[in-house]
Amino acid sequence: MSAATGKKAVLELDGKKIELPIYSGTLGPDVIDVKDVLASGHFTFDPGFMATASCESKITFIDGDKGVLLHRGYPIAQLATQASYLETCYLLLSGELPTAEQKTDFENKVRNHTMVHDQVSRFFNGFRRDAHPMAVMCGVVGALSAFYHNGFDVENVDHREITAVRLVAKIPTLAAWTYKYTIGQPFVYPRNDLSYAENFLYMMFATPADRDYKVNPILAKAMDRIFTLHADHEQNASTSTVRLAGSTGANPYACIAAGIAALWGPAHGGANEAVLKMLDEIGTVENVAPFMEKVKTKEVKLMGFGHRVYKNFDPRAKVMKETCDEVLSALGINDPQLALAMELERIALSDPYFIERKLYPNVDFYSGIILKAIGIPTEMFTVIFALARTVGWISHWLEMHSGPYKIGRPRQLYTGETQRDIKR
């Protein structure tokens, strides 16, 4: 629980003083408890909730000014290089990294739930083949609520925990099947002898006729890191959406579908997709320098550089850059678009304009390049993000339901018409 500091903020309204308690977390700025403002007949006004702590959480901490991202206290770079994605999942869900025995047990539980009900496959047929993959994911993930509804009790700890395992296990299957559906190939069923990342890549790129398909271990390692680096990011738009939906007691699969819908937006999860679209618009390496000059005059937007949270550098970007270099070297790719990306990176890291403004390449820049190199189409990028972020969403949902909470109900500053009567 947060601790009272003993300090109080004093707000004067209409000549009356209201004392508002101040609380401290273990990290980050103190927070002012403003709920007593309501008793005075006032609301606080904070568009976008940029200065509002909507909940108390022990899962993830971000210090954007210092470029810090911690999951349960562990720096993201350490998790990405020294732990697997499933170990990170266990950490986010339970609060501690697993022992060897706990790791084996958790991995086995996930493997036992990678399959989905056969009827789920029929839901895909309701979508056009050219539907955006995120539209499909919203639908099929939400449909899981129809298969895990009867007998589900949100107050039951065991029910909540098995739901978390099911989601971590099944989302890769649904994501891979979404890709297969859009290209008209038959679904490939999961293989429980493969690692989490290997299994996903196998379902993405193998075919029923290619039983000997081998997943490149370098690509599997890169994919596992991408999953880890996107696993959680505190109270962002999609996580807040999951918490808000969950506060109503809604089915958890419906809550995750709501998170996927929020993530879809180009201002949130669609950023790595926007990087590749930007590269398409630039066209050739010769056009990079003129493009960057237009960025300086604000004629065009530079995607994949800087971050609205990290004012210094994105702590995930360094690990992602190393992974990017490994993948490109291993595959020996000579892609003109990747050459464009590298020239953009070179200018951004050497030009004083970008250095002074701390417009460094972020995680979206490098992840987009890696996913393209692996062979994943641009429209699937946000689906990969949703796959990775599912564990963060369900961790916050679990945390919320493990203690007292209130249904989310933001207020508003009404600026419409006053009461008026119909006159005829």
ABEGO torsion letter per residue (X at the ends): XBBBAGBBBBBBBGGBBBBBBBBBBABEBBBBBAAAAAAAGBBBBBBGGAABBABBBAABBBBAAAGBBBBGGBBAAAAAAABBAAAAAAAAAAGBBBBAAAAAAAAAAAAAAABBBAAAAAAAAABBAABBAAAAAAAAAAAAAAABABGBBAABAAAAAAAAAAAAAAAAAAAAAAAAAAAGBBBBBBBAABBAAAAAAAAAABBAABAABBBBAAAAAAAAAAAAAAABAEBBAAAAAAAAAAAAGBBAAAAAAAAAAAAABAABAAAAAAAAAAAAAAGBAAAAAAAAAAAAAGABBBBGBEBAABABBBAAAAAAAAAAAAAAAAAGBBBAAAAAAAAAAAAAAABAAAAAAGBBBBAAAAAAAAAAAAGBBAAAAAAAAAAAAAAAAAAAAAAAAABBBBBBBBBBBBABBBBBBBBX
